Amino acid sequence: MINVGIIGYGFASKTFHAPLISACPDMRLTAIMSSQRDAINTDYPDVIDCRVIEELIAHVDLVVIATPNDVHYSLAKFCLEQRMHVVVDKPMTTTYAEAQSLIKLSEENNVQLSAFHNRRWDGDFLTVKKLLDTKALGKLRIFESHFDRFRPHVRERWREQPGAGSGIWFDLGAHLIDQALHLFGTPNAITARCLELRENSQVIDYFHVLLHYNHLEVILHSSPFSASTNTRYHLQGDLASFIKPGLDIQESQLIEGLSPLDQIYGHDLPEQYGILYRDGSSEKITTETGRYQHYYQSVADAINYNRLLPVTALEAAVVIKVIELGIQSSQQGVTLDFGQ
């Protein structure tokens, strides 16, 4: 049994990490370190309530870092130096150089290091993967991935305040980048618009980013002004196109307190199913079942049996490189080769 400790008990831990770890048969949620003591004692009265990181490390085998992005690196570095296995909430760090440093440290200490890019297990993304694997669209030419929301006003949250790793490009952008890289590998070049569009916004709250591949354009987009139903994916190939509305259901289910072990967990609503359009016909495509729980089970298998991590640290580092290039492209108003 792998004893797991979590650093931080905000939205990410409360909604994702703690329930998913608790649902993993090869893991035990053993300790949490956070200032949110009342919430911890209410939600998980049996875990060890730690006040300092040294106390947490003494009780666990794996440390999950779910804090604001600007301290991901320092906390992960400390844990790796203590020869702890580490999972860091995405993005793994706020710079590519920091990510490379952590990779080197994990290799030197022979411990596992991964980033929590859970949206590889969104039901809609798994559906897209299946369509691409079966060549249902023929040769894919345009891949458009949106994560739009209606949040027109700046809120008092660290993600929306100035600081390293703040803003929607580091947040939702990291998810969309990871999915694109997982499907298509590294692009040839990037053209980005990463902007502060809301009144009084001091961080990026809108992005429209093009990843350029040979014979394929990937569009990643997020707006805080979309009050309509989100069009999550729009794929266009030479045989068919596919449009998927809505957002993956797992986050809302976890917020409502549903366990990943519940029978209905991860099942999309029929009205949210995507449509595959061919010349003169259309077909509703049942959404694949979402399974965020697969991430932590795979981490357990990597620790116990030295199997491949579900998200490698190198993959997580490339995401951060794309984030950095996107900001640079937007600031300079130019297309940048990925090698730059």
N, C-alpha and C positions, 0 to 999 in steps of 0.2 A: 504494500500500500504506500502510495506517495503522499507524504504530508505536505500540504500547500499553505503558504502564507500570502496574504494580499496586503500590499501597501496602498492605502487610499480606499475610501468607501464613499465615493460620490456616485454619480449616475452610472458610469461604466461598470463599477464593481457591483453595485446594488442590482442593476438590470441584467448584466451579462455574466461577468466573471463568477460571482458567488453562486448563482443558480446553476451555471453550466458545470462548474467544478463539483458541486454537490451531487449532480446527476451522473458524474463519471464513476463507474464502479471501481476503478483502479486509483482513485484519488480521495483524499479526505481533506476537507477544509478545516485546517487546524488552528490558524492564527490570523488576526487582522490587526494592522496598525493604522489608526486614523484618529482624527480629532472628533469624528462622529460617534462618540462612545455610546450614546443612548440608542442610536439606530442599530449599531452592531449588537448591543445586548438584547435588543428587542427581536431582531431578525435571526441572530445566531447566538443564542445565550450560551451554547456549549463551547464556542471557540475561545481561544486564549486572546484576551484583549491586551495587546502589546503597546507599550509607551515609547520604546526605542527600537531601532532596527536590529541592534545586536540581540535583543530578546527574541524578536521574531525569527531571526536566522537560527537561533539555538534550537528551535522546535520543528523546523521544516526542511524539506529536501528541494522544494521548488518555490521560488518567489515570483509572484505576479505583481507587476508595477502598473498601477492604474491611477496615476497622479496627473496633475497638469504637465503638459509636454515639456516645459522648460527644465524639469528635474529628472526626466527619464534617463538621461545619460549618466548623471552623477550617481543616481541610485543603482542603476544597472551595473555600472563600473564597480561600485562597492560590493555588490552581491557576487559578481563574477570573480572578484579578487578573493572572496571567501569560499570560492569553489561551489557556489550554488547554481543550480539550474535556474534559468530566468525566462519568463515571458513578459514582454513589454507591450502595453496597449499601443495601438498604432497612433501616430507614426513612431517608429522605434526611437528615433532621436530627432533633433531639430536641424542637424546638418549631416551631410554625407560623410564628412571627415570623422564626426563622432561615431557614426555607424560603423565605419571601417575599424575604428579603434576598439569598439566592443567585440566585433567579429574576431579580431586578433586575440583579444583577451580570453574569449570563450575557447578558442582553439588551444591557447597556451595552457589553460586550466582543465581542458578536456571535459567541459560541461556544455549542456544544451542551451542555445539561445534562439528564441523565436519571437515574432511579433504577432499580435492578435488581429490579423486581417480576416475577421470572421465572415465578411460578406462574400467570400468565395463559396460559402455554403448557403447563400440566399437561394430560395426556391426559383426565383426568376432567372438568376444567373446560371443555376444548374440546368434550367430549361434551355437557355441560350447555348450553353456548352453542348447539350445533347443535339440541338438542331445543327450546330456547326460540325459536330463529329459525324453526323449522319448525312452531311452535305445536302440538307433539305433546302437550302437557299442557293445551291450551286456555288459559284465562286463569289465569296463575299467581297463587296467593294466599299460599302459604307457601314460603319458601326457607330451608332450614336447612343450615348449613355448619359441619362439625365438623373440628377437628384435635386429636384426643385422643391421649395417649400414656401409658405407664406409667412414670413417673419420680417415685416417691413420696418420694425423698430429695434434699435439696439437694446440689448438686455444686459443686466448686471451679472455676467458670467465671465469666467476667465478666458473662455474661447473667443469672446467678443471684445476683449480689452487688449491694449498693446502689450506685446511681449513675444519672446521667442516661441515659435510654434503655434501662435494664435491665428485665428481666421479660418474661413471655410475651406481654403485650398489645402491647408494642413489636415483639416478634419474630414469632410466628405470627399475632398479631392484625393486623399490618400486611399480611400476605398476604391474609387473609380479607376485610379491609376493602377492599383494592384490587380484589379480584375482584367484590365486591358493587357498588362504585362503578362499575366497568367495565360491569357489566350493567345497573344501574338508575339510575345518576346519584346525586346527593346526596339524602339522605333528608330528610323533614320534621322528624324529631325522633329522639332517641336515649334509650334507657333501659339502664343498664349496671350489672352487678355485676362488679367487678374486685377480686379478693381474694387474700390470702396464706393458703393453706389448709394447706400442708405444715408440719410441725414445724420450727421454726427458720428458716422462710422470711422473708426481709426484702424481697422484691420480689413483685409480682403474679405468681402462678403458676396462676391460674384466672380465666377470664372467661366470662360469659354475657351477651351484648349483643343488644339488640333495636334494629334500625333500622326506623323507622316511615315507610312510604310510603302513598300513596293506594291503598287496596284491596290492599295487600301488606305482609306482615310478613317481615322478614329476621332470622334468628337466627344469630348467630356465637358459637361455643362452643369452649372448649378446657379440658380437665381433665388433670392429671398422674396421675390415679388409674385410668385406663382400661386394664385388662389384656386386654380382649377386642379382637376385630377392630374397627377403626375404621369407623363408618358415616360416610363422608365427606360425602355429600349426601343430603338427603331433601327432595324438591320435591313440592308438592301443588298441582294445578290443578283446574279444574272439569271436565276431561275425563279426566285420568289423573294418576298420581303416579310418581315415579322415586326409587329408592334405589340408591346406589352405595357399595359397601364398599371398604375398603382405602385405601392412599395411592398417589399417583403413583409410578411405578417409576423415574423418571429419577435421582433422588437416589441410590438404592441402586445403580443401574448405574454411575453416575459414581464412587461410593465404591469399587466393585469394579474400577475402571480401564477400564471400557468407554468407547470414544470415541463422541461424538455422530455420527460418520461411519459407525459400524458398522450393519449392516443391521437388527439386532434392537433397536437403541436406540429407546427410547420406546414399545415395544409392550407393552401391558398383558397380564397373565396372564388366560386365559379364566375362571378361577375368581373373578377380581376384577371381571368385567363387571357392570354395573348391570342392574337389572330395571325395565322400564316396566310399570306395573300399570294396566290399564283395568278397567272394570266387568265382572267375570266372566272376565277373561283376563290373561295376563302375557306379556312378551316380553323376552328377553335382548338387551341393546344392546351391540354391540361398542364398546369404548372407542376414541376417536380417538387417533392416534399423538401422543405428547408431543413437543415440539420446542423445548426451551430455546434451541437454537442460533439460532432465528429472532430472538431478542432482539438479539444482537450483529451479525447480518447487517443488521438494520434500523437499528442505530446507525451502522454503516458507510455505509449508503445515505443516512442523514441528513447525515453529514459530507461524503460525496463528491458527493451530488446534491441536497442541501438538501430531502430528503424529510422527512415527518413522523416524529418520534421514536416508537419503539415504546411508550415510557412518557414522557409529558411531565413536566417539572418541576412544572407546575401540578397535574397529576393526583397526583403524589407529595406535594405540599403539602396537598392536601385530605385525603389519608390521615392525615396528622399532625394535622390539625384534628379529625378524628373520634377519634383516639387521645386527644387532650386533652379533648374533650367527654365521652368515655367515662369517663375518670378522674374528671372533675368530677361527672358524673351519679352515679357510684358513691359518691363521698365524701359527696355531699349527699343521696343517696337519692331523687332526683327525676328526672323526664323533662325533658330539655332540648330546646328548639327548636334546629334546626341553625344558625339565624341568630345564636344567642347567642355 
